[in-house]
Amino acid sequence: MKLLLNPVVLQMALVAVVAMSAFALGAFVIRRMRKSLAEETESLSEAPMATDGMPVHTYHAVIQQLKQQKHELTTQQLADRRKAKASDTLSATVLANLSCGVLFFNTSGLVRQANLAARKLLGFASPVGMRAADLFRTSSIRPEDAHAYGKYSVEEALAPALSGEVVIRALGLDYVTPDGQKRVFELTVSPVLGEDTSLMGSTCVLTDKTEIARIRQDQEMRREVSAEMALGLRNSLTTIAGYAQQLASSRDPELARQLADDVANEAARLDRTIGSFLAGSKAAAAGS
């Protein structure tokens, strides 16, 4: 009895009871945790997980969607490339079949593209990489356009247009090819702007006016010849009329015969003048 009433024994008994209670509570908690872990493990085994914690079927769905988007993007890129290639082919075909020469200058003033007509008209196998000063160094502005440009050279006249400041339309040039052929060109230079209105370069269109200029020159020469011939005809007719009047009033047979010879000579000269003019007109018509 004394032993049960001993404080030390009572303390030890109390500690033992508390320890047993804590042990029982810990065992209960551990059992609950094990049960919860078992349930979670079972649920995870029913839904397989990817390495990053995402369910496998969701992971595969995302991968398939990304592959589909990549395929659509690749298809769209291929379609855009085909359209761009078709557009470039169409542009190249149109430019190749134009009778006008077409040059494209970049912002540095260098030729980047030139169609076949431009190469033939200018007389260069390939003007790509050349500047306007190199292309038109043997050319000059025609007299009918010279008043608008003063003493400017062709390079100076084209400089504002090539920099995108102005548009030049129908500028007449007298041009000499590298092999010495003389040609007459009509130039139109205009800027090429991008979608953001920035300058991409300038186009130069060459129109060959050599034949037209030759025809106009021939017509001018014929007008001058016609004026001279008309004056000569008028003088001849005046002379013949004077001889005829003298012949009509003359009573001297010797003077009449001399006047008749003068009339015949003047008529022959008049016939030669008209024949020469007609021959020149036929030759000009055949040449044109």
Protein Blocks (a to p, Z undefined) as FASTA:
>chain_A
ZZmmpmklmmmmmmmmmmmmmmmmmmmmmmmmmmmmmmmmmmmmmmccdfkopafklmmm
mmmmmmmmmmmmmmmmmmmmmmmmmmmmmmmmmmmmpcbdcddddfkopafbdcfklmmm
nopablghiafklmmmmgccdfklmmmnojacfklmmmmmmnopaccehiacddddfkop
acdddddddddddfkopafbdcdddddfklmmmmmmmmmmmmmmmmmmmmmmmmmmmmmm
mmmmmmmmpcbfklmmmmmmmmmmmmmmmmmmmmmmmmmmmmmmmmZZ
